[in-house]
Amino acid sequence: MGRREGVSKGGPTVRGHVMFRGSYEHTIDQKGRLSIPSRYRELLRENYEEKFIVTRSENCLVAYPEAEWIKLEKRFSQLPHLDKSAKAVMRFLVSSATECPVDKQGRILIPQYLRTHAGLEKDVVLAGVIDKVEIWAKDRWDKEMSETTDNIDELGGTLGI
């Protein structure tokens, strides 16, 4: 049977896996509160607890539903603990991870140290990336998308798409 995609009670899925997709522009306030797009909130409400685990990534932040984060932590726990690369990646991601529940207004509060890392000041882009949501400063997102657009043929070719 081929890959099946559809919209269920729990939103867009592929083989039962919840899919975050699309990008949305929002603003983050001075206190670090960021509105989560209603589509993402619906996916959380119907499939997970209404909170994200937010951590840093290379040039942005990554928000995982808690159940997806737990899967990632289980994978980390199986990595060789003496391997320098494994320790560095775990240290980078896990040490900065924080729970960010969605409040009644549909927002999460992102701590200052994470906002600083990602350069989040006002204009923000939330981008669905299958099982997680990336949170970008708009200027960094625009630069990333421009570079990706310039190299899309090469990048797609290495992935076989």
TAKA-V603070 format. One record per residue. N is the residue number from 0. SS is DSSP state (H for helix, E for strand, C for the rest). D_CENTER is the distance of its C-alpha to the mean C-alpha in Angstrom with 1 decimal. Layout:
N SS D_CENTER
N SS D_CENTER
This chain:
0 C 29.7
1 C 27.2
2 C 23.5
3 C 23.4
4 E 21.0
5 E 21.6
6 E 20.7
7 E 21.7
8 C 21.8
9 C 18.3
10 E 17.1
11 E 16.4
12 E 16.7
13 E 17.9
14 C 20.3
15 C 19.1
16 E 15.4
17 E 13.2
18 C 11.4
19 E 8.8
20 C 10.4
21 C 11.8
22 E 11.2
23 E 12.6
24 E 14.3
25 E 14.9
26 E 16.5
27 E 16.0
28 C 19.3
29 C 21.2
30 C 20.4
31 C 16.6
32 E 16.1
33 E 13.5
34 E 14.1
35 C 11.5
36 C 12.8
37 H 15.4
38 H 14.2
39 H 10.9
40 H 13.2
41 H 15.6
42 H 13.4
43 H 12.7
44 H 16.4
45 H 17.8
46 H 15.9
47 C 14.6
48 C 15.4
49 C 14.4
50 E 12.1
51 E 8.8
52 E 8.9
53 E 7.5
54 E 8.5
55 E 9.4
56 C 9.1
57 C 12.0
58 C 12.0
59 C 8.9
60 E 6.6
61 E 3.4
62 E 3.7
63 E 5.5
64 E 8.6
65 H 11.4
66 H 13.1
67 H 10.5
68 H 10.3
69 H 14.1
70 H 14.3
71 H 12.7
72 H 15.2
73 H 17.9
74 H 17.4
75 H 17.6
76 H 20.7
77 C 22.3
78 C 22.0
79 C 25.3
80 C 25.4
81 C 27.9
82 C 25.9
83 H 25.0
84 H 22.0
85 H 20.5
86 H 21.4
87 H 19.9
88 H 16.4
89 H 16.6
90 H 18.0
91 H 15.3
92 H 12.3
93 H 14.2
94 C 16.5
95 C 14.0
96 C 11.9
97 E 12.9
98 E 13.0
99 E 12.3
100 E 14.3
101 C 14.4
102 C 18.0
103 C 20.7
104 C 19.9
105 C 16.3
106 E 14.9
107 E 13.0
108 E 14.7
109 C 12.9
110 C 15.5
111 H 17.5
112 H 16.9
113 H 13.1
114 H 14.1
115 H 16.8
116 H 14.8
117 H 12.5
118 C 15.6
119 C 14.6
120 C 17.9
121 C 18.2
122 E 16.7
123 E 13.0
124 E 11.0
125 E 7.9
126 E 7.2
127 E 6.7
128 E 6.6
129 E 8.7
130 C 7.5
131 E 3.8
132 E 2.5
133 E 3.4
134 E 6.4
135 E 9.5
136 E 13.2
137 H 14.9
138 H 17.5
139 H 15.2
140 H 13.3
141 H 16.9
142 H 18.1
143 H 15.5
144 H 16.2
145 H 19.9
146 H 19.9
147 H 18.1
148 H 20.7
149 H 23.5
150 H 22.6
151 H 21.3
152 H 24.5
153 H 24.4
154 H 20.8
155 H 21.3
156 H 24.5
157 H 23.2
158 H 21.0
159 C 23.9
160 C 22.7
